[in-house]
Amino acid sequence: MNVLLIGSGGREHALAWKLAQSQALDTLYAAPGNPGIAAHARCVDLAVTDHAAVVDFARDSAIGLVVIGPEAPLVDGLADTLRAAGFPTFGPGKAAAQLEGSKGFTKDLCRRADIPTAGYVRCAGRAEAEAALVPFGYPVVIKADGLAAGKGVVIAMSPAEAQAALDAMFDGGFGAAGAEVVIEEFLSGEEVSLFVLTDGTALMPFGTAQDHKRVGEGDTGPNTGGMGAYSPAPVLTPALAARAIAEIVAPTVATMRAEGIPFSGVLYAGLMLTPAGPKLIEYNARFGDPECQVLMARYEGDLLALLLAVATGTLAAQPAPVFVEDPALTVVVAARGYPGTAEAGGAIAGIDRAEATGARVFQAGTRVEGDRLVAAGGRVLAVTATGVDLAAAQAAAYRGVDALDFPTGFSRRDIGWREMARNSKR
């Protein structure tokens, strides 16, 4: 079978690496791909916003499955176009992708389906938002309603910080994503990620992870798209995961199906583990980045067969996924300046040395310039390793990081710190 993978980030590199291991694969194409993905796929210069061009390519290349990696093409309705043209596609349609594309849509769905989440107010203007802040107190969470590359969330600790967040959003700091905001109650607890595959009816749990959103060590500084992750996340016990699926994910899937907007793909539930139980922070309508890297490092099955089952509505016939018991940990190496204006063009070397240590380096924001690999984005590499325990996985990942030669890059040195701290007390 020929497969077309849409995307160019570290998530897509991890998906390409795993898809390429399938015995059922003939040719893997990636649009547009990146230099790392090129080791596993034929990268094609295809504008994924041009739906007709994607359909034409899929038809000309006899594509049997399209896998859409990032959120923007999903929110843009690419999956609808491809399915209408007869191509099995992994990823939700435009209406269902609102679960990620609009924070307000998701909060309203939670209210209708009685799904546990933070209290909230949707605001379409600055004055309305300023008035809505008053009953919440501080800290308070302010979110841009639309897609903001993982950066559209501010935890305001004071009125001044809240005002600055509203100014940034309503003055265009987050583009169209900030035209409307969601103000939420601040939830106390620990964040964790739960992944569930669904074809709109059947549900299949697909692992847990814990991301590190803040740019600085000890979870300090501004939010990023993710500076590292590990899987599994033991803090989300099997009992808590089952409760989250029963109280959050299953009602979401059932409600969307009942309302005529079935969700097909992967539901990435960002959860807060509160004293009252798991509560939904937000949904993503695709695999996380960098969570995908650690999930793929642990997944032992045929990813092509599994994603095809989701795309064709036959997930219930698939066996439960098998993951290696060894934990995996990934460290993001970002370009200097990230999450602000990242420094582009920095030379990258030493990937072979890093992988010789046993780690795997997934490329995200990279490009080839002459005979050099250079940085071309904020998050540039994700150095991923497994180990017999989390300490071993962490040590192996940082051996890989230290083997790189990327002078304009930086990384956090404490990925996995929460679980490591818990382990040290046991």
Secondary structure by P-SEA (a helix, b strand, c coil): cbbbbbcccaaaaaaaaaaaacccccbbbbcccccccccccccccccccaaaaaaaaaaaacccbbbbccaaaaaaaaaaaaaaacccccccccccccccccaaaaaaaaaaaccccccccccccaaaaaaaaccccccbbbbcccccccccccccccaaaaaaaaaaaaaccccccccbbbbbcccccccbbbbbbbcccbbbbccccccccccccccccccccccccccccccccaaaaaaaaaccaaaaaaaaaaaccccccccccccccccccbbbccccccccaaaaaaaaacccccaaaaaaaaaaccccccccbbbbcbbbbbbbbbcccccccccccccccaaaaaaaacbbbbbccccccccbbbbcccccbbbbbccccaaaaaaaaaaaaaacccccbbbbcccaaaaaaaaaac
